[in-house]
């Protein structure tokens, strides 16, 4: 039987990857990092004077008695606190709405900005997030026509630096998604809005999930109740079953109490936003292990919440913590704030956690360990452990004592390569002229 061109391409790419791997092993450089303090967010403890060895992009040794091999590159972080990279469990890197010209209306942004432009903006936002210490981002829709997947591929190919991206592709919902389109938009397609996959019947739901999986989604996101009719518990279960066939979990955008109940009853993986949250729901989420991506906007980001709404947000976050609902650090930070990078906007969300009087150790755990688990990366990257992909950050202070220490990220290591040192970004090592990682299947 004649081999297909695609099969030949895959085999050729695989041979190229093998040769690159062999070359890498032959000339592997060991990096030794001297950590003045090393935080373990899982236990909320800190160890002094640790040595971390990195080789071929992975951690190979961690401890106080580690011998530094001759010829190793030494990175001295003795004056800093080293910890795993941070996670934003809900962001939209290819969306940045603003006061001018769209009056902070992302509906208008999605019409004004074409997907190629938004993909370039996503690359910029990703770099800004990485500079702030976020090494993993769950990118949860509203990214035009799969700009989030394109960003993931570009980062993984080594074309640009950026966080590890967990993209959702297009948000799946009933007709209109979160928008209220005119008949011309929704029916005649005279103005196309690519933000949502409209799925109102079981067949449409199955096809929408499969389309996202085909085009590169690593998590599925649905609008549980963006319209009054919403998805039933059985329809949410259908999404979950279909996503599971592709090895994917499901997050639900929830904005009503009834929607939250249906999502938890169906066994959804995570719930975005806190609009539908109650004490009863928090207890149910704790019992079922449903992740809470509450996107708790701080009052300090002027114009993006109100005092009344902020007070409610703080109370709900505190209630979730008291009832042991699984918490993630999630921002929904998809807007421009004058004078701030996207990373600085995201880290500002610690203000809400502080206002809710969540202990620093638990805030840090939500930003790291819980983030790896909800992103399903905890077996390959995240913790600073032997065999894991080498991501870490360093700050001058101790976040276990003062969580605001995370605002001053001086050092970032991603995939074993230095991205930021002495507070200065050094992205050159991340740029390559071609697909260094071989055939990149969707």
C-alpha positions in Angstrom: 0.0 0.0 0.0 1.3 3.4 -0.9 2.3 5.5 2.2 0.5 8.8 2.5 2.4 12.0 2.4 1.3 12.8 5.9 2.7 9.4 7.2 6.0 10.1 5.5 6.1 13.6 7.0 5.5 12.2 10.5 8.2 9.6 10.1 10.7 12.1 8.8 9.9 14.5 11.7 10.3 11.7 14.2 13.8 10.9 12.8 14.7 14.6 13.2 13.5 14.6 16.8 15.6 11.5 17.5 18.7 13.1 16.1 18.1 16.3 18.0 17.6 14.3 21.2 20.9 12.4 20.7 22.7 15.6 19.9 21.3 17.1 23.1 22.4 14.2 25.3 25.9 14.2 23.8 26.4 17.9 24.6 24.1 18.2 27.6 25.0 21.1 29.9 24.3 20.7 33.6 23.0 23.8 35.4 23.4 24.1 39.2 21.1 26.5 41.0 22.0 27.6 44.5 18.8 28.4 46.3 19.1 30.5 49.5 15.6 29.3 50.4 13.5 26.7 48.7 9.7 26.7 49.2 7.6 23.5 49.1 4.1 24.8 48.6 2.6 21.3 49.2 3.7 21.3 52.8 4.0 25.0 53.4 7.6 24.6 54.4 10.9 26.2 53.5 14.4 24.8 53.3 17.7 26.7 53.4 20.8 26.4 51.2 19.5 24.0 48.6 21.2 23.0 45.3 19.0 22.2 42.3 20.6 20.4 39.3 19.0 20.7 35.8 20.0 18.7 32.8 18.2 18.3 29.4 15.4 20.6 30.7 14.6 18.5 33.8 15.4 18.5 37.5 18.0 15.8 38.2 18.8 16.5 41.9 17.4 18.6 44.7 18.7 18.9 48.2 21.2 20.4 50.6 23.9 17.8 50.1 23.9 17.7 46.3 27.4 17.8 44.8 27.8 20.3 41.9 29.4 18.5 38.9 32.6 19.9 37.4 31.9 22.2 34.5 28.3 22.9 35.5 26.9 26.3 34.9 26.2 27.8 38.3 23.3 30.2 38.9 23.6 31.8 42.3 20.2 32.5 43.9 21.5 32.4 47.4 20.0 35.7 48.3 16.5 34.7 46.9 13.6 32.5 47.7 13.1 29.8 45.0 9.7 28.3 44.4 7.7 26.5 41.7 6.1 28.6 38.9 2.7 30.1 39.3 -0.6 29.1 37.6 -3.5 31.2 36.4 -6.3 28.7 36.0 -8.5 31.1 34.0 -7.2 33.7 31.6 -7.8 34.9 28.0 -4.5 35.8 26.5 -5.9 36.7 23.0 -8.4 39.1 24.4 -7.6 42.6 25.8 -10.5 44.9 25.9 -10.1 48.5 27.0 -11.8 51.8 27.7 -11.0 53.1 24.2 -12.3 52.5 21.7 -14.7 49.8 22.9 -15.6 51.1 26.4 -14.5 47.9 28.1 -16.9 45.8 26.0 -15.3 42.6 24.9 -18.2 41.9 22.5 -17.0 44.9 20.5 -13.4 43.7 20.8 -14.2 40.4 19.2 -15.6 42.1 16.2 -13.0 44.8 15.8 -9.9 42.6 16.2 -9.2 39.7 13.7 -7.8 36.5 15.0 -4.3 36.9 13.5 -3.9 40.2 15.4 -5.3 38.7 18.6 -2.8 35.8 18.3 0.1 38.3 18.2 -1.4 40.0 21.2 -1.7 36.6 22.9 2.0 36.0 22.3 2.8 39.4 24.0 0.5 38.7 26.9 2.0 35.3 27.4 5.5 36.8 27.6 4.2 39.3 30.2 2.6 36.5 32.2 5.8 34.5 32.2 7.8 37.5 33.3 5.5 37.8 36.3 6.2 34.2 37.3 3.2 32.4 35.7 4.6 29.3 34.0 1.2 27.6 33.3 -2.0 29.3 32.0 -5.3 27.7 31.4 -6.6 29.8 28.5 -10.3 29.5 28.7 -11.8 30.6 25.4 -12.7 34.0 23.9 -9.5 33.7 21.8 -11.0 34.3 18.4 -10.6 31.4 15.9 -8.3 29.1 18.0 -5.6 31.7 18.6 -5.0 30.0 22.0 -4.1 26.7 20.3 -1.8 28.6 17.9 -0.1 30.2 20.9 0.4 26.8 22.5 1.9 25.4 19.4 4.2 28.3 18.9 5.5 28.1 22.5 6.0 24.4 22.3 7.9 24.7 19.0 10.3 27.1 20.5 9.3 30.1 18.3 8.5 32.3 21.3 8.8 32.2 25.1 5.7 31.8 27.1 3.9 29.8 29.7 2.7 26.3 29.2 -0.8 26.9 27.6 -3.8 24.7 28.4 -6.2 25.9 25.7 -9.9 25.3 25.5 -10.5 26.4 21.9 -14.0 27.8 21.3 -16.4 28.0 24.2 -19.4 25.7 23.6 -22.8 27.0 24.3 -26.4 27.5 23.1 -27.0 29.9 20.2 -25.3 33.2 20.9 -22.9 31.9 23.6 -22.5 34.7 26.1 -23.4 37.3 23.5 -26.8 38.6 22.4 -26.3 38.7 18.7 -28.6 40.3 16.2 -30.4 38.2 13.6 -27.9 39.4 11.0 -25.1 38.1 13.1 -26.5 34.9 14.4 -28.5 33.7 11.3 -27.2 35.5 8.2 -23.5 35.6 9.3 -23.1 39.0 7.8 -20.9 39.8 10.8 -19.2 36.7 12.0 -18.3 36.2 15.7 -15.9 33.2 16.1 -16.0 33.2 19.9 -18.4 30.3 20.4 -19.4 27.0 19.0 -23.2 27.0 19.1 -24.5 23.6 20.2 -28.2 23.2 21.2 -28.9 19.5 20.5 -27.1 16.3 21.6 -25.7 15.8 18.1 -24.4 19.4 18.0 -22.9 19.1 21.4 -21.0 15.9 20.4 -19.7 17.6 17.2 -18.7 20.7 19.0 -16.6 18.8 21.6 -15.0 16.7 18.8 -14.2 19.9 16.8 -12.4 21.4 19.7 -10.5 18.2 20.4 -9.6 17.9 16.7 -8.2 21.5 16.6 -6.1 21.2 19.7 -8.1 21.9 22.8 -6.6 20.5 26.0 -9.7 21.3 28.1 -13.3 21.8 27.1 -15.3 24.8 28.2 -19.0 25.2 28.1 -21.6 27.9 28.9 -23.7 26.1 31.5 -26.3 28.9 31.8 -25.4 31.8 29.6 -29.0 31.8 28.3 -32.1 31.2 30.4 -32.6 27.7 29.1 -29.0 26.6 29.6 -27.7 23.1 29.6 -29.4 20.4 31.6 -27.6 18.1 34.0 -27.8 15.3 31.4 -26.5 17.6 28.6 -23.5 18.5 30.8 -22.9 14.8 31.4 -23.0 14.3 27.6 -20.2 16.9 27.3 -18.2 15.3 30.0 -18.5 11.8 28.4 -17.6 13.0 25.0 -14.7 15.0 26.2 -13.4 12.0 28.2 -13.1 10.1 24.9 -10.4 12.5 24.0 -8.9 12.5 27.5 -10.2 16.0 28.2 -11.9 17.5 31.3 -14.7 20.1 31.2 -14.9 23.6 32.8 -18.3 25.3 33.0 -18.9 29.0 32.9 -21.6 29.4 35.6 -23.6 32.5 36.4 -26.6 31.2 38.3 -27.2 29.1 41.4 -29.2 26.6 39.5 -26.5 26.4 36.8 -23.9 25.7 39.5 -26.1 22.9 41.0 -26.5 21.3 37.6 -22.8 21.5 36.9 -21.8 19.9 40.2 -24.4 17.2 40.0 -23.2 16.3 36.5 -19.6 15.9 37.9 -17.9 18.7 36.0 -14.1 19.2 36.5 -14.1 22.9 37.3 -16.5 25.9 37.6 -15.6 29.3 36.5 -16.6 32.5 38.3 -18.4 32.8 41.6 -21.8 34.2 40.5 -23.6 30.9 41.2 -21.7 30.0 44.4 -23.3 29.3 47.8 -22.3 27.6 51.0 -24.3 24.6 49.9 -22.6 24.5 46.5 -19.1 24.9 48.1 -19.8 21.9 50.4 -20.9 19.9 47.3 -17.8 20.9 45.4 -15.7 19.8 48.3 -17.4 16.4 48.5 -17.1 15.8 44.8 -13.7 17.4 44.2 -15.0 20.0 41.8 -12.4 22.8 41.3 -13.4 26.4 41.9 -12.0 28.9 39.4 -13.7 31.9 41.0 -11.9 34.7 39.1 -12.1 37.0 42.2 -11.6 40.6 40.8 -9.9 42.9 43.3 -11.4 46.4 44.1 -7.9 47.8 43.4 -8.4 47.2 39.6 -10.5 50.4 39.3 -13.5 50.1 37.0 -13.7 46.3 36.9 -15.8 45.6 40.0 -17.8 47.6 42.5 -17.4 47.7 46.3 -20.6 45.8 46.8 -19.6 43.1 44.3 -16.1 42.9 45.8 -17.4 42.5 49.3 -19.6 39.6 48.1 -16.6 38.1 46.2 -14.4 38.2 49.4 -17.2 36.6 51.5 -17.7 33.8 48.9 -14.0 33.1 48.7 -13.7 32.9 52.4 -16.8 30.7 52.5 -15.3 28.4 49.9 -12.0 28.1 51.9 -13.9 27.4 55.2 -15.9 24.7 53.5 -12.8 23.2 51.9 -13.9 23.6 48.3 -10.8 22.9 46.0 -9.5 26.4 45.2 -7.5 27.6 42.2 -6.0 31.1 41.6 -7.9 32.3 38.5 -8.2 35.8 37.3 -10.2 36.2 34.0 -7.8 39.1 33.6 -8.6 39.9 29.9 -8.5 43.7 30.0 -6.0 46.5 29.8 -5.1 48.4 32.9 -3.0 51.5 32.2 0.5 51.2 33.6 0.3 47.5 34.2 1.5 44.5 32.2 -0.9 41.5 31.9 1.2 39.7 34.5 0.9 42.6 36.9 -2.8 42.7 36.4 -3.0 38.9 37.2 -0.9 39.1 40.3 -3.1 41.9 41.6 -5.7 39.3 42.3 -3.9 38.3 45.5 -5.5 41.4 47.0 -8.9 39.6 47.1 -7.3 36.5 48.8 -5.7 38.7 51.4 -9.0 40.5 52.0 -10.6 37.1 52.5 -8.0 36.3 55.1 -6.8 33.2 53.4 -3.5 32.0 55.0 -0.4 32.7 52.8 0.4 29.0 52.6 -3.1 28.3 51.2 -2.9 31.1 48.7 0.5 29.8 47.5 -0.9 26.3 47.3 -3.8 27.5 45.1 -1.3 29.3 42.9 0.9 26.3 42.5 0.0 22.8 43.6 -3.8 23.2 43.0 -3.0 24.9 39.7 -0.9 21.9 38.4 -3.7 19.6 39.4 -6.5 21.4 37.7 -4.3 21.8 34.6 -3.4 18.1 34.8 0.3 18.8 34.5 1.4 17.7 38.0 3.0 14.5 36.7 5.3 16.2 34.2 5.8 19.9 35.3 5.1 22.1 38.3 6.7 20.8 41.5 10.5 21.1 41.9 11.2 17.4 42.0 13.6 15.0 40.3 12.3 14.0 36.8 10.0 16.9 36.4 10.4 19.5 33.6 12.4 22.3 35.1 10.2 25.4 35.7 10.9 27.6 38.7 10.9 31.2 39.8 12.7 33.3 42.5 11.7 36.3 44.6 13.6 38.4 47.2 11.1 37.9 50.0 9.4 34.9 51.6 5.8 34.4 50.2 4.9 32.2 53.2 5.4 35.2 55.4 4.3 37.9 53.0 2.4 36.8 49.9 3.2 40.2 48.2 6.7 38.9 47.7 5.2 37.3 44.5 5.0 40.8 43.0 8.8 41.0 42.6 9.8 38.0 40.5 13.5 38.4 39.8 14.2 35.0 38.1 12.3 32.7 35.9 13.4 29.3 34.6 11.2 27.6 32.0 11.9 24.2 30.4 15.4 24.4 32.0 16.2 27.7 30.2 16.7 31.1 31.9 14.0 33.5 30.8 14.5 36.2 33.4 17.5 37.0 35.6 18.1 39.9 37.9 14.7 41.1 37.0 15.6 41.4 33.3 14.0 39.2 30.6 16.5 37.2 28.5 14.3 35.6 25.9 16.9 34.9 23.2 17.4 31.3 24.0 13.7 30.6 23.4 13.7 31.7 19.8 14.4 29.2 17.0 14.1 29.4 13.2 12.2 26.2 12.7 10.1 23.5 14.4 12.7 22.2 16.8 10.3 19.8 18.4 9.4 17.9 15.3 5.9 17.3 13.9 3.4 19.0 16.2 0.2 17.0 16.0 -3.0 18.8 17.1 
